[in-house]
Amino acid sequence: MKNLWVMLPVLLLIIGCSEDNILSYEDQLKKDKAAIDKYLDKNGIVAIKDTSGLRIVVHTPGTGLFPVASSRMTVKYKGKFLNGVVFDQNDETSSGLPVPLSGTLADLIPGWQIAFGKYIAKGGKATFFVPSGLGYGRNSSGGVPGNSNLMFEVELIGFVNGI
């Protein structure tokens, strides 16, 4: 009986961490949108509500065409959690320009693919509010825990379309 009392907390922990407690994509998205919308309302921020769940504040739309999946972009960005903690930002070259992203738009998180593909052209500035499923999803990445809603302040300096 004594061993049961020792094992009970361990069993409860295992049950509490089981896959059964992971929300479906749709339920997680609903939860994420509610959290982002609450943040926006609390801070008096008016955003475009994309049907994907992405929220976007376009400060400057930019001009010309939007990047496509094969575009290699130079973007100045700062990634934050909704609590304001910065988890990533790009480095600058010696000339003060942001280091170009190493991949194409298709290599980036879905939230960026949607936002840049529909809302931001060259020279555009925006803030993206990305629900977890359009970010890194359930998985942790670097210093970003799974199911994290993300905020990115971005400026699209330019892009070239790949082959």
C-alpha positions in Angstrom: 0.0 0.0 0.0 2.9 2.4 0.8 4.2 1.9 -2.7 0.9 2.9 -4.2 1.0 6.3 -2.5 4.5 6.8 -3.9 3.5 5.7 -7.4 0.2 7.6 -7.5 1.7 11.1 -8.2 3.9 9.5 -10.9 0.9 7.8 -12.5 -1.1 11.1 -12.4 1.7 12.9 -14.1 2.0 10.3 -16.8 -1.8 10.4 -17.4 -1.8 14.3 -17.4 0.9 14.3 -20.1 -0.6 11.7 -22.3 -1.4 12.4 -26.0 -5.1 12.3 -25.2 -4.8 15.8 -23.6 -3.5 17.4 -26.8 -6.0 19.6 -28.5 -7.0 19.0 -32.1 -5.7 21.5 -34.6 -9.1 23.2 -34.8 -9.5 23.4 -31.0 -6.0 24.7 -30.6 -6.6 27.3 -33.3 -9.8 28.4 -31.6 -7.9 28.8 -28.3 -5.0 30.7 -30.1 -7.3 33.1 -31.9 -9.1 33.9 -28.7 -5.8 34.6 -26.9 -4.5 36.8 -29.8 -7.8 38.6 -30.2 -7.9 39.3 -26.4 -4.3 40.7 -26.7 -5.3 42.9 -29.6 -8.5 44.2 -27.8 -6.6 44.8 -24.6 -4.0 46.9 -26.4 -6.4 48.7 -28.7 -4.9 47.2 -31.9 -7.0 46.8 -35.0 -5.8 44.0 -37.2 -6.8 42.3 -40.4 -8.3 38.9 -39.5 -7.2 36.4 -42.2 -9.4 33.4 -42.5 -6.4 31.2 -41.6 -6.4 32.7 -38.1 -3.4 35.0 -38.8 -3.9 38.6 -37.6 -2.0 41.3 -39.4 -1.5 45.0 -38.8 -0.2 46.5 -42.1 1.7 49.7 -41.2 3.0 50.2 -44.8 1.8 47.8 -47.6 4.8 48.3 -49.8 4.7 48.5 -53.6 4.8 46.1 -56.5 4.3 42.4 -56.4 4.1 40.1 -53.4 6.7 37.4 -52.8 6.0 33.9 -54.1 7.0 30.5 -52.7 10.3 30.6 -54.5 11.2 34.1 -53.4 14.4 34.7 -51.5 13.7 37.6 -49.2 15.6 40.2 -47.2 13.5 40.9 -44.1 14.2 42.9 -41.1 12.3 41.2 -38.3 11.9 40.8 -34.5 10.0 37.9 -33.1 8.2 38.2 -29.7 5.9 36.3 -27.5 2.6 38.1 -26.7 4.2 39.0 -23.3 6.7 41.1 -25.2 9.8 38.9 -24.6 11.9 38.8 -27.8 12.9 35.3 -28.9 14.5 36.1 -32.2 15.6 38.9 -34.5 17.9 39.0 -37.5 21.4 40.2 -37.6 22.6 43.1 -39.7 25.4 43.2 -42.3 28.3 45.6 -41.9 26.3 48.0 -44.2 23.4 48.0 -41.8 21.0 45.9 -43.9 19.4 42.8 -42.5 21.1 39.5 -43.4 19.0 37.9 -46.1 17.0 34.8 -45.1 18.8 31.6 -46.0 15.8 29.9 -47.6 12.8 30.7 -49.7 9.3 31.9 -48.6 8.2 28.3 -48.9 10.8 27.3 -46.2 9.3 29.7 -43.7 6.5 29.2 -41.1 3.0 29.1 -42.7 2.1 32.4 -41.0 4.8 34.2 -42.9 3.9 32.5 -46.1 0.4 33.7 -45.9 1.2 37.2 -44.7 4.0 37.9 -47.3 2.1 36.2 -50.1 -1.1 38.3 -49.6 -0.4 41.4 -47.6 3.2 42.7 -47.8 5.1 43.9 -50.9 8.6 45.3 -51.2 9.1 48.1 -48.7 6.1 47.0 -46.6 6.1 47.0 -42.8 3.7 45.0 -40.7 3.1 43.2 -37.4 2.0 39.6 -37.7 0.2 37.8 -34.9 0.7 34.1 -35.6 -1.4 31.4 -33.9 0.7 28.4 -32.9 -0.5 26.2 -35.8 0.8 28.7 -38.3 4.1 29.0 -36.4 5.9 26.0 -34.9 2.8 24.1 -33.9 3.0 21.6 -31.0 6.8 21.4 -31.4 9.4 23.4 -29.6 11.8 25.2 -31.8 14.9 26.9 -30.4 13.6 29.0 -27.5 10.0 28.8 -28.6 7.9 26.3 -26.7 5.2 24.3 -28.5 1.8 25.9 -29.0 3.2 29.4 -28.7 1.4 32.3 -30.3 3.9 34.6 -31.9 4.2 38.3 -32.9 6.6 39.4 -35.6 7.5 43.0 -36.4 8.7 42.8 -40.0 9.9 45.0 -42.9 10.3 43.5 -46.3 13.4 45.1 -47.7 13.3 43.2 -50.9 13.1 39.8 -52.6 14.2 38.0 -55.7 12.2 35.2 -57.3 14.0 31.9 -57.6 13.8 29.4 -60.4 
